[in-house]
Amino acid sequence: MKKKWYVIQTYSGLEHSVKEALEAKIRSSGYSNLIGRILIPEETVIDPAGKSSEKFILSPNARLHVSNGYEVEKGDLLAEEPNVYVRKNGKVVEIRNVRKIVIETIDRKYTKTYYIPESHRLESGIKVGTRMRQGMPLTKDQEYICELDGRVVINERMKKIIIKNDEGEQEVYYVPYETFDRERIFKGKVLHQGELITEGKKFYAPSSGMVEVIEYPMRKEIGIIKTKKRRLFPGYVFIEMYMNDDTWQFVKEVPNVVNFVSSGGQPIPLKNREVKVLLRQAGLEEYEKSGKKAVKIELDYSVGEVVRIKTGPFEDFVGTISEINPEKQELKVMVSIFGRETPVILHVSEIEKIE
């Protein structure tokens, strides 16, 4: 017996409850040989009301395990930094706790990195996103001073490891606090060239959503944009089954099932090309080289809308959107500079709505 695909009409919003009720009834009645898959085709779209989750700052050498614009689940591996290896034979002579502070210029072309011993207490308020000016103190004792205008992009705990090599030179390694193994690396430990000091730091998705990757000259930035599921055919459930009087009645008696999509009172099976589209939309038949379903980009902006630029060289400027590129998540914003309208290409993360 060859099963065919049919369409069940139900009440909008109750599609999943109908699917669950059908599956439970099939399991308890032994109809699994007559009724197969039950599908509710959905697409993933960006949730305009959802805020982006935590963003991670990576080095240019970080290895990405995901691509921009694809959907991930909470806990998926996003990226990892390179492992740290010993460059020359030597002995560990010092291990200290330090704070890594990275200041990036507003145009994102230059950065300055500071490794500040924990004994030098940071000034309060120095966190990711804080605006800094040249000459501002980074520590309460003013031993460390900011050397450029910019913004804090990294503030994290690190371990500073000093190894005195066989030639009498001191080599300094900075490793993430989370990956440091004090039982394997300790003062007095002799290490050999090529030996692993620590594995690279790994970054995992803090929530489910769509991956957003931005590559700047001095770093990479990766985060997750909240997404939501949207039913492609509200009020309909698709079912694979062998149709006869018994199975027809079996399905019809499930709560909230209105009827089969029919013609002259007879349920209409889907055509082969319609089934192929259905399976592709449900992700059960591959048709993309990546093997992973892309998220549909729907930016919550419109041409003619006035927005504020929140980062970059045009920070705090207000402009009007003239073009939108959903695939690249870019917008062209017309900004008035010296009395003239100037087009600026911006990533969606660089602008915000004006309330």
HELIX and SHEET records of a PDB file:
HELIX    1   1 GLU A   15  SER A   29  1                                  15    
HELIX    2   2 TYR A  177  THR A  179  5                                   3    
HELIX    3   3 ASP A  245  LYS A  252  1                                   8    
HELIX    4   4 ASN A  272  GLN A  281  1                                  10    
HELIX    5   5 VAL A  348  GLU A  350  5                                   3    
SHEET    1   A 4 ILE A  35  LEU A  39  0                                        
SHEET    2   A 4 TYR A 236  MET A 241 -1                                        
SHEET    3   A 4 LYS A   4  THR A  10 -1                                        
SHEET    4   A 4 VAL A 257  PHE A 260 -1                                        
SHEET    1   B 2 GLU A  42  ILE A  46  0                                        
SHEET    2   B 2 THR A 227  ARG A 231 -1                                        
SHEET    1   C 4 PHE A  56  LEU A  58  0                                        
SHEET    2   C 4 LYS A 220  ILE A 225 -1                                        
SHEET    3   C 4 GLY A 209  GLU A 215 -1                                        
SHEET    4   C 4 GLU A  71  VAL A  72 -1                                        
SHEET    1   D 3 ARG A  63  LEU A  64  0                                        
SHEET    2   D 3 LEU A  77  GLU A  80 -1                                        
SHEET    3   D 3 LYS A 202  TYR A 204 -1                                        
SHEET    1   E 2 VAL A  84  TYR A  85  0                                        
SHEET    2   E 2 LEU A 196  THR A 198 -1                                        
SHEET    1   F 4 THR A 111  PRO A 117  0                                        
SHEET    2   F 4 GLY A  90  GLU A 104 -1                                        
SHEET    3   F 4 GLY A 150  ASN A 165 -1                                        
SHEET    4   F 4 ARG A 131  MET A 132 -1                                        
SHEET    1   G 3 THR A 111  PRO A 117  0                                        
SHEET    2   G 3 GLY A  90  GLU A 104 -1                                        
SHEET    3   G 3 VAL A 190  LEU A 191 -1                                        
SHEET    1   H 4 THR A 111  PRO A 117  0                                        
SHEET    2   H 4 GLY A  90  GLU A 104 -1                                        
SHEET    3   H 4 GLY A 150  ASN A 165 -1                                        
SHEET    4   H 4 GLN A 170  PRO A 176 -1                                        
SHEET    1   I 2 SER A 262  SER A 263  0                                        
SHEET    2   I 2 GLN A 266  PRO A 267 -1                                        
SHEET    1   J 5 ARG A 340  HIS A 347  0                                        
SHEET    2   J 5 GLU A 330  ILE A 337 -1                                        
SHEET    3   J 5 VAL A 318  ASN A 325 -1                                        
SHEET    4   J 5 VAL A 306  ILE A 309 -1                                        
SHEET    5   J 5 ILE A 351  LYS A 353 -1                                        
END                                                                             
